[in-house]
């Protein structure tokens, strides 16, 4: 399993998770030796697609595709149940074996696992034969697809996710602090955060940097930007009690202590409402993330969904409204404030100034290697990841198009900040035993909180994380080896 990456949690949080629909494939032996033949508009056939559910598929892709190929019969295999399982990869394999879809919608983890098992069709020859433009994709999208595929291209991802540093221009101006810029180091951003006078409570609360993940996540992000890994599955060793990690721990813990950096609250506690939109998106409203949107945080690290929500409140195109505690009956109170803001690239490390570990593939379409409907399947992939749909979505969707010529419209904001960096493949492809990353982060966060509270020193926290983390890794590897 790829290392776990929690996305947002905390006290007063509005977090938007792209729950990209998934799926998987069946039968071994995908090959690019014979390119896929073309499909004419008049040709008849069938196409079985594994996707979230039928209605969102038809709205997003199916209706338009059927207008292009009216004689191709579409069938959708719903995969909602996969999300509810304890092992989505194994559950997907089971679904594919039973349902045998032609086209499958995958997460990175599923794509990687199924590619290794030879269950996905190699697209290289088809791409070459049709001169399908993959040069127009963000280079990291293709790089990650090939890296997960052992050097081969087994899928196409129409969109991707990345993060940027949001900043409140009004707060920076009011306190005489210079705006952050693209390519700043983590140290420079933490120094900016420390320049804001901290007020933790009340309507006029203020903090420098808002972070909505667990207390360990920010430390991990900074470490990986420097090329540091806290655990190695191959050697079975945890290596976090080092001078390099200690420097990062001390800097972030000092920020937590001063209040310049928000201390994330306990594990998603207090999540209030979740709504889904079109089968592709969930909005979680809890007690933390509104800090930036209400003008109480100078900076926040987030994905493009926050950009879509900023300044909209209940007027959001998704119909989102937030009711504050004590709000009047008969209508929601809108806590969001209007202020000037923009984004710059997520902080980097000077040793690797052009890469980030925040890039991920939000949706991957692949073809079942055992599909008997290859022409229709390939035509669908060309449409789903093609220029025309990317152009349309740029005007209506907040997601980041993989095609860099069709970036989403951003009302004058620096959308390029999400595109400017390349993927840090070393960190993104790190593999750790099932469940280890999550349990390690939880344990490390508990030790970090003790250091912030002053009940132990940073040295003691690191020693405890090293010792307990090693026990967790040893146990996780043993369980994985037994499977």
N, C-alpha and C positions, 0 to 999 in steps of 0.2 A: 504493500500500500504506500502511496505517496504520503509524505508527512502531512498531518492534518493542519488546516489553516482555518481558524475560527474567524468568522466575520463579525462583528459587532455584537455587543451585549451591553447591559448596564443600566444605570439609574436615569431615567427620562430619555429613552433612546428611540429614535426613529430609524429603523434599519431596513434596508431594502435588499432582499436577496434574490438574485436571478436564479430561480429554481429551474434551470434549463432542463427540458424534458430529455429523457434518456431512453436507451434501448440497446439491444445487442444482436449478435448474429450467430449463424450456425454453420457447421460442417467445415472441415479443413481444406486448405489447398488453394487459396487465392493466388493468381498469377497474372502477370502482365504480358505473357508471351503472345497472346492473341488480343489485339485491341477490340474494344466493343464496337459493333456495327451501329450505324446511325438509326434514328427513328424518325419517320416522316409523319406529318400531321394526320394523314389518312390511315396510318397503321393502327391495327387493333392489338390489344394485349391486356395485361393485368399488372398491377403493382401493389404489393403488400408492404405497408410502412409501419414500423414500430415507433409510436410516438405517444406523448402524454395522453391525449384523448382525441376523439374524432373531431369535435367541433373546433377546438383551437387549431388543429392541423388544417382543417378546411379553410378557416379564416386566414391563417398565416401563409399557407402554401398550396393546399389542395385545389381550391376553386380556380385559382389562376393557372395552375399546371393543367387541370382538366380542360380549361379553355384552349390551351395550346395543343393538347392531345386528347380530343373529345372521345376517341375510341379506346382509350386506355381506362380500364376499370380499376378504381382505387379501393383499397381496403385498409383500414387502420386498426392496428393491434394496440389497444390501450395498455400503458405500462405504469399507471399510477401506483399499483401495488408494489412495484419494485422499490419505490421510495420508502415504503413502510417496513421493509425487511431489514434484518440485522446485517445482511451481506448483499448489497445491491449488485455486486459483480456476479456472484454465484446465482442469485435469483434471476438475473438477466440471462445468464447462460441457459438456465432451465427454461425460461420463457421462449428463448430463441429456438431451442431444440424442439419444443412442442409446437410453436407457431410458424417457424420458418419464414420470417419476413424477408423481403428483398432489400429494403432500405432500413437502416437503423440509426436512431438518434442517441448519441453516447456522451457520457462524461469522459474526462481525460483518463480516469482510473479504469473505466470499462474499455475504452479504446485501447489503452496500453495492454491490458490483460488479454483481450481478444485478438489483438494483432500478434502477440507472442504465440498464441495458440494456432495461428494460421487460419483464423476464421473470417478474416476480412479480405476483400478483393483489392489487389494491388492496382492503383489507378494510374501509374506512370505511363503506360502505353496509351491509355485512353486520352490522357491529358496531351500527350505528344501528337497523337493522331488528329485530334480535333483542334489543336493549337489553342487549348483552353488557357486563358491568361492567369497563371498563378504568380507571375511577376508583379501583378497589381496588388497582391496581398501584403500586409505587414510582414516583414521578413521573419519575425519571431513566431508568427502563426504557423508558417510552413516549417520552420526550424523545429518547433515543438512537435508538430504532427509527425515529422520524420524521425525525430529523436525517440518518441514513444513507439514508433513503428520499426525500430531497429535499422533506420536509414532509408526505409521505404515509405511511400505515401499511401496510406490506407483510408484516408478520409479527407473531408474538407470542412472547415469551420467558418461559417459566414460571419461570425462575430467573436469577439474576445472580451476579456475584462482586464482592467488595469486600475491602478490607483493614482491619485494625485494629491497634492497638498493644497487644501482650500484655505483661504485667508480672508479675514474680515478687514477690508480697507479702512472702514470708519474707526475701528479700534486701533489700528496701527497709526492712523493719523492723529487720533486723540492723545496717544501716549508717546508720540514722537519717535516711533520705532520704524526703521526702514522696511519696506515690503520684502518678503522673501522672493527669490529669483529661481529660475530653472537651474538645475545642477548643483544646488546647495548641498553641503555635506550634512549628515545627521548632527554632528557637533554644532554646526552653525545654526541649524534649526532649533536645537535645544537651547542654545544661547539666546536666540530671539524670544523663545517662550519664557525664559527666565526674566526678561525685561518688563513683563507686564505685572502690575501690582495685583497680587492674588486676593480675591475675596470669594470664599467658598460657598457662602450661604446667601439666601435672599434673592429678590428679583434682579438685583444688580450684581449678582455673582459674576466673577470673571476669572478665567484661567488662560494660560498661554497656549497649550496644545491639548486638544481633546482627542482621546484615544478610546475606542469603544470595545476593544478586545480584552482578553485576560491580561493580567499584569506582566506575564512572561512574553507576550506576543511582540511588544515593541522592542524588547531586548533581543529577541530572536531575529527580528527584521534587521536591526542594526548589525548584529553579528554576521548574518548571512551576506549583507551588503559588503562586508569586509572579507568575505570568503571563508568565514568560520562556520563549522558544523559542530553541533553539540553532541551528536551521536553518530556512530558508524555501524550499520547493520552487519557488514561483512566481517569486521574485526570483532564485533560484539562489545565495543567499548564506548562508554560515555566520556567525553573529554571537555567538561565545562569549567572545571576548577583550574583555570589557567590565567596568566596575567592579562591576556587580551580580553577574555570574557569578563574578568574582574573589573577592568576599566569601564566597560559598558554597563555592567550591573551598578557600579557606584554612581555613574552619571545619571542613569534613569531613576534609581532609587532616591537620589538627591532631588530630582525633579518631582517625584511623587511626594516626598516629604514636604517640600516647599509649597506644593499645590500648583506649581507651574505646569505640570503634566497631570491630567486627570487620572485618578486611580480607578480603574474599571471596577464596577460592583460585581457581586457574586453571580457567576454562571447563569446568565440569561434570566435571573430572577425578575419577576414583575412584568414579564412580557404581557402586554395587554391584549392586543387584537391582531389577528392575522387575516388578510384577505388575499385571494388570488385573482389575477386578471388575465383572461385569455389563455389560461393554462400554462403560462410561462413565467409568472412573476408572483412573488409573495411580498406583502408589506407587513412588517412587524412593527408594532408601536409599543414601546416599553418606556421605562423611566429615565433613560440616559441621553440618547443621541440628539435630542432636541437642543442640547447646549449650544451647538454651533448655529443652528437655525434660529434660535431665539437671541442671538447676539451676545452670548455669554462666554464664548470661546474665541480666541483670536485666530486659531488655526485648527484644522482637523484633517486627518488622512482618511480619504474615502474614495468610493468608485463613482462612475458617472451618474448613477441614479440619484445621488444627492444633488447634483447639478440640475437634474430635471425637477426636483422637488423644491429647490430654493425659491422662496418668495411666492410660492403658490398656495400653500396651506390647503384649505378645503377646496380651492379652485383647481387642484391638480387634475390633469386629464384622467387620472386613475380614480377620481372620486374620493380621494383620501381626505378625511377630516379628523382633527384632533380635538378632543374635549378635555380641558383642564379640570382638575379637581375643583369643585366649587363653581363650575360654569353654570350659567343659567339654563333652566329647562327650556326646551323648545328649539335649541340650536347650539351647535358646538362653538366653543370659544377658540379662536385661532391664536396660539402663542407665538407664531412665527413673526419675526420682525423684518421689515424691509431695510436693507443696508447694502452698501457697495461691497462687492466681493469678486474674487477671481481665483484661478488655480495656477499652480506651477508644478513642475515635475516632483514626484515623490523624492525625498532626500536620497542621496547616493553616497558611496564612499569614494574618495579621491583615487584609490587604487583601482577601482572599477567604475569609472564615472559614467559609462554609457549603458549600464545594465541595471535591472531591477528584478526582485523576486516576486513582484506583485502581479505579473502577467499570468493569466490563465485562459484556457479555452472554454467558453461557456456552452457551446453547442457544437457537436461534431456529427456530420452525416457520413455514414459508411455504407458500403454494399456488402451484403452477405456473400462470402466466397462461394457458397453453394447455390446462389440464386440462379433460377432458370429464366429470369426476365432481365438480363443484363442491359439490353438497349434502353428499356424504360427506366431502369434504375439509374443509369448514367445520365440520361436526359434530366431526371429529377435532380440529381446532384448538381448538374450544370446550372439548372434554374435556381435552386436554393442558395448556391454560392456564387451566383452570376452577377454581372454588372447591373442589369435592369432592376432586380429586386433590391440590390444595395442602394441604387439611386433613389428608389421609392422610399425605402426605410430611412434614408438620411433626413427626410423631411418629416417623418412621423414617429420614429423610434429613438429612444434615448440610448440604446445599446451602441457599443463601439463596432462599427463595421470593420471587418478584416481588410476590406478593400480601402486603401488609404485615400483614394480619390473621392470617396463618398463618406467622409466623416459626418457624424450627426451635426445638425445645426445647433449652435450653442449661444445664440444671442450675444455675440461679440466676446464671449469668454474664451479663454485660452485652451480650447479643446486639444490643441497639439500637445499639451502636457501629458495626455494619456497615451500618445503615440510616439513620443520622442525617444524613449528608452527601449532597449532590447531586452529580451528575456535572459535572466541569469539561469542558464540551463543547469548548471551544477547544483544549485539549490532546488530548483523546481523539479528535477528528476531524482532527487534523493529519495531512496526507498527505505522505509522503516517497517518493522513488524506491525501487523494489524492492531490498532488501538493504542500503540505505544505513545505516539505523539500527543494524543489527547490526555492520557494519564500522566505523562511527563509534564505537560503544561499545567495541569491542575495542581500537581505536587509542587512544581517550581513556584507557581503563583502563591501558594500558601506560605512558602518560605520567604518570598519577596515581601509579602504583607507583614511578616514578623519583623523583617529588617526595617520596613517603613515605620512600623509601630515602635521600634526601638527595643524590642524584646530580644533581639539578637543582632550581631554585627553582620556586615556584608560578607566578611570572611566565613563566619559561621553559616550564613545562608548558602554560600557557594559550596562549602564542604558537605552540608546536608543534601543539597541538590545533586552533587556528584555521587554521593553514597547511595541515596535512595533511587536516583536515576539509573545507576548501574544495576541495582536489584530489579527495577522495572524492565530494563532492556533484556537482562538475562532470562527473566521469566517469560517475556513476550517471545523471545527467540525460541525458547524451549517449547512453548505452546505451538508456535508456527511449524517447527520441525516435526511435531507429532501429527500434524494434519496431513 
